Amino acid sequence: MTDGTKVKARYPIIYVRGYAMTGSEKDETAADPFCGFNAGSTVYRAVSDRNKPAQRFVFESPVVRLMKDFGYSNIYDNGLDLPDPGFQGLLSPQSIIIYRYYDDTAPLLGGQQDASIERFARGLSDLILRVRDHVCGNATNCMSPDGFRCYLVAHSMGGLICRAFLQNPALGDPVARAAVDKFFTYATPHNGIDMAGVNVPKWLSLFDMSNFNRGYLAGLFGYDANLCGKGRSDYLRAGKDLDIRRCFCMIGSNRSDYEVAQGLSRTFSGHGSDGLVRIENAALCSIDDAGNEVPVATAYAYRSHSGYFGIVNSEEAYQNLTRFLFGDVRIDVSVEVAAVTLPPAIKDRKVDALYQFEVLASPRGKPWFLTRRTSEEDSVACRSHDELTDPSTSARRKVYLSSVFLADISRVNPQDPSLSYSLTLGVRVPDYKVDQILWFDQHYEGAYLFRDTLIVEILPPARGDGWKVRYRWQSEAAAPTPGDYQPIPFSGDRAKLTVAFASASAPGISGNLVFDISAWNA
């Protein structure tokens, strides 16, 4: 990792909204200048004194916050948008552009065009090139066409449109594709949509619902026969698609607040969803040369797919978006399990069990989580007892939890140079099955094999020295002192930090928390 001064570039943000089912929903979209990216929320938080009213927490909207926090601006000029004849604006790199792909399908505007993802993907390619021309045509930007880059930020089906453009060479210009610097999705059904446990079928053409069929999506993304044969649509191809380190998936886990179709959607999508998209379908991954799946950076929030408590209009998602786009340090967090021990009464028996890994990550001084995965919200990472004990499945002992991005600009105390956050790791006591029968002796519902909070503080370089870190489990009595910082041994711009953990008794679990740390936007 270099110790030099960071020079950060900020690029135009192109927002791609989600699915509109009916003609009236397309009209609402066409009538909204920001297609929902300007929606805010007012969230109530409980206070410790029950005699006092609840405290409001107002999130103004992604558009307003990007303007306030990072100097972005919208591009509308004299009532005209970028594609309109007569638009003369010379854009700043810090511009927010809304891809209004539903306009020519909306009855409100006399739309007659088909609403195919293929057409929308080609339109996104054209839009990127128009944005490039307007940004690079502004002499004050000092940006050549070769140096132009942009960010794609998408909600729900918007992420599928972006992926069709990014992954299928037939659906866009390679110059436009090469201009995409980062790709962020909110609640995108990367692996399709399931209702009542069944993937939306190809024949369900009503309201274009077949767009969410996995077989259709695999063809849309240009998969070869091998990938199509896997029956999934959530793969990025190493070396062919956008670098997976430049992608981020924000995943919601609250189905109860999704009110679409008078609650029928959340009923049929079921537990483990945001009310429409199942949690397991909202992430992306790649496949390495050894055939192992490599996860894309993800974070989880207790938010629904959309609505008053939706994921786009949430502080949690906004913080992940901006830290991913503009942050300073990236930390990919995993667990490497060394051993699991069974209750003494069944330690020599054949056991089936499912281990649930919870994680909560929160930056210092903030009243929200950057990521939140809990058993009650069905968002945990899981491994079976066989996966954690069978030598032939040793690769499954590494469990990816989430990615955390830290930002120097977000420090609570400007006088304190450290970047700090807490990470709570919890592993639930599983329901043990012995001879296919649940074993309830000495079982206590909701108990943990291990649960503790690690406080991590990272100290950026100063006066020519390198990066340093200090950490401690919250259960430890000793408070850290300034001398506790230790150098982080970087190799290039990457480093690995391992922190051991272990249960005090059986049943239990032991292993290491693994932090893959890298410079970000340096």
Beta strands, then each sheet from edge to edge (+ up, - down):
strand 1: 13-16
strand 2: 41-45
strand 3: 55-59
strand 4: 73-74
strand 5: 95-99
strand 6: 150-155
strand 7: 180-186
strand 8: 194-195
strand 9: 198-199
strand 10: 235-236
strand 11: 247-252
strand 12: 285-287
strand 13: 293-295
strand 14: 297-301
strand 15: 329-341
strand 16: 351-352
strand 17: 354-363
strand 18: 371-373
strand 19: 381-384
strand 20: 398-406
strand 21: 419-428
strand 22: 433-434
strand 23: 437-438
strand 24: 448-459
strand 25: 468-473
strand 26: 486-487
strand 27: 494-502
strand 28: 508-519
sheet 1: 4+ 5+ 1+ 6+ 7+ 11+ 14+
sheet 2: 2+ 3-
sheet 3: 8+ 9-
sheet 4: 10+ 12+ 13-
sheet 5: 20+ 15- 28+ 27-
sheet 6: 16+ 22- 23+
sheet 7: 18+ 17- 19+
sheet 8: 18+ 17- 21+ 24- 25+ 26-
end
